[in-house]
Amino acid sequence: MGVMKVESKGVITFKDEKNNITAEIVFDSVKKRPSDFLSGKITVNNTVVSNCYGSFMGFIEFDNVRYWDYRYILPY
């Protein structure tokens, strides 16, 4: 039996229609990086107010500020 490989690729969109806020995250969007890398943007009234970049296996940054890093998480 071979090894099964599962990939999470594509786009996920979150919408707050009442306040016209949208977050769009694209998985496997960073060229020459593993598929766990992501990039995205948050828009308010169709204007980009923040960009994100990272890896769901390692870290996530918003506007070049790291908000989550697996190296600093204490086990629960």
Residue frames relative to the residue before (quaternion, step in Angstrom):
aa qw qx qy qz dx dy dz
M 1.0000 0.0000 0.0000 0.0000 0.00 0.00 0.00
G 0.3858 -0.7490 0.5005 0.1991 3.58 -0.85 0.98
V 0.5908 -0.5484 0.4563 0.3768 3.52 -1.36 0.09
M 0.2846 -0.7522 0.5699 0.1687 3.57 -0.84 0.96
K 0.1702 -0.7820 0.5956 0.0699 3.56 -0.85 0.99
V 0.1109 -0.7879 0.6049 0.0318 3.56 -0.78 1.07
E 0.1062 -0.8017 0.5878 0.0228 3.56 -0.81 1.02
S 0.2022 -0.7301 0.6377 0.1389 3.53 -1.18 0.66
K 0.1532 0.7880 -0.5705 0.1736 3.55 -0.23 1.31
G 0.5795 0.5981 -0.4347 0.3427 3.52 -1.18 0.55
V 0.5597 -0.5922 0.4786 0.3272 3.51 -1.34 -0.36
I 0.0721 -0.7502 0.6539 0.0661 3.53 -1.13 0.75
T 0.1203 -0.8055 0.5799 0.0191 3.55 -0.87 1.00
F 0.1350 -0.7559 0.6380 0.0577 3.53 -1.00 0.96
K 0.0544 -0.8193 0.5708 -0.0011 3.59 -0.84 0.97
D 0.1270 -0.7131 0.6854 0.0742 3.49 -1.13 0.88
E 0.2061 -0.8378 0.4954 0.1012 3.54 0.12 1.32
K 0.5997 0.5766 -0.3658 0.4173 3.60 1.05 -0.66
N 0.7911 0.2867 -0.1340 0.5235 3.59 0.96 -0.89
N 0.4038 -0.7494 0.4362 0.2917 3.60 1.35 0.12
I 0.4131 0.6652 -0.4915 0.3811 3.56 0.94 1.06
T 0.0225 -0.7948 0.6060 -0.0226 3.56 -0.94 0.94
A 0.0948 -0.7465 0.6549 0.0697 3.54 -1.11 0.78
E 0.0459 -0.7888 0.6129 -0.0053 3.57 -0.82 1.02
I 0.0691 -0.7946 0.6030 -0.0146 3.56 -0.66 1.19
V 0.1489 -0.7864 0.5972 0.0517 3.57 -0.84 1.05
F 0.2229 -0.7736 0.5844 0.1017 3.57 -0.70 1.15
D 0.8077 0.1728 -0.1887 0.5312 3.57 -1.08 0.82
S 0.4262 0.7338 -0.4234 0.3173 3.55 1.06 0.82
V 0.6417 0.5174 -0.3200 0.4671 3.58 1.26 -0.20
K 0.3887 -0.7589 0.4745 0.2186 3.57 -0.42 1.24
K 0.8408 0.1525 -0.1700 0.4909 3.52 -1.14 0.84
R 0.5957 0.4970 -0.3810 0.5029 3.58 1.16 0.66
P 0.6181 -0.5325 0.4034 0.4143 3.61 -1.18 0.40
S 0.6397 -0.5852 0.3519 0.3529 3.57 -1.19 0.52
D 0.5747 0.5812 -0.4027 0.4121 3.63 1.19 -0.10
F 0.5247 0.6202 -0.4234 0.4009 3.61 1.24 -0.03
L 0.1007 -0.7962 0.5965 0.0083 3.52 -1.14 0.75
S 0.0521 -0.7478 0.6576 0.0756 3.49 -1.34 0.31
G 0.0939 0.8185 -0.5616 0.0762 3.54 -1.13 0.47
K 0.2540 -0.7500 0.5914 0.1525 3.49 -1.37 -0.08
I 0.2424 -0.7123 0.6372 0.1665 3.49 -1.33 0.47
T 0.0780 -0.8031 0.5906 0.0150 3.53 -0.84 1.00
V 0.1175 -0.7374 0.6609 0.0753 3.52 -1.24 0.66
N 0.8258 -0.0465 -0.0355 0.5609 3.55 -0.66 1.15
N 0.6700 -0.5394 0.2638 0.4366 3.57 1.01 0.97
T 0.5838 0.5215 -0.3937 0.4819 3.60 1.20 0.48
V 0.4255 -0.7043 0.5034 0.2636 3.60 -0.78 1.01
V 0.1071 -0.8104 0.5754 0.0249 3.56 -0.75 1.10
S 0.7996 0.0384 -0.0215 0.5990 3.60 1.24 -0.30
N 0.1811 -0.7499 0.6264 0.1118 3.55 -1.23 0.65
C 0.1386 -0.7875 0.5941 0.0876 3.56 -1.10 0.64
Y 0.0397 -0.7671 0.6399 -0.0230 3.50 -1.29 0.58
G 0.4118 0.7207 -0.5069 0.2326 3.56 -1.08 0.58
S 0.4183 -0.6466 0.5725 0.2813 3.46 -1.34 -0.54
F 0.4242 -0.7111 0.4839 0.2834 3.58 -0.79 0.89
M 0.6287 0.5042 -0.3357 0.4877 3.58 1.29 -0.04
G 0.8284 0.2742 -0.1153 0.4746 3.61 1.15 -0.26
F 0.7927 -0.1947 0.1994 0.5422 3.58 0.61 -1.07
I 0.1058 -0.7585 0.6345 0.1046 3.54 -1.30 0.33
E 0.1164 -0.7853 0.6076 0.0231 3.53 -0.96 1.01
F 0.1323 -0.7347 0.6581 0.0981 3.52 -1.19 0.71
D 0.8405 -0.0729 -0.0072 0.5368 3.55 -0.69 1.16
N 0.6893 -0.5262 0.2408 0.4359 3.54 0.97 1.08
V 0.5728 0.5085 -0.4119 0.4936 3.59 1.19 0.54
R 0.3351 -0.7627 0.5215 0.1845 3.57 -0.66 1.13
Y 0.1496 -0.8148 0.5584 0.0432 3.56 -0.63 1.19
W 0.7898 0.1179 -0.0683 0.5980 3.57 1.16 -0.45
D 0.0681 0.7755 -0.6221 0.0831 3.57 -0.94 0.96
Y 0.4555 -0.7260 0.4431 0.2627 3.59 -0.57 1.14
R 0.6022 0.5914 -0.3632 0.3945 3.62 1.11 -0.54
Y 0.7556 0.3790 -0.2000 0.4954 3.58 1.20 -0.44
I 0.4931 0.6380 -0.4385 0.3970 3.57 1.23 0.39
L 0.3215 -0.7368 0.5619 0.1949 3.55 -0.88 0.96
P 0.5131 -0.6365 0.4661 0.3382 3.61 -0.94 0.78
Y 0.4028 -0.7138 0.5224 0.2354 3.55 -1.05 0.79
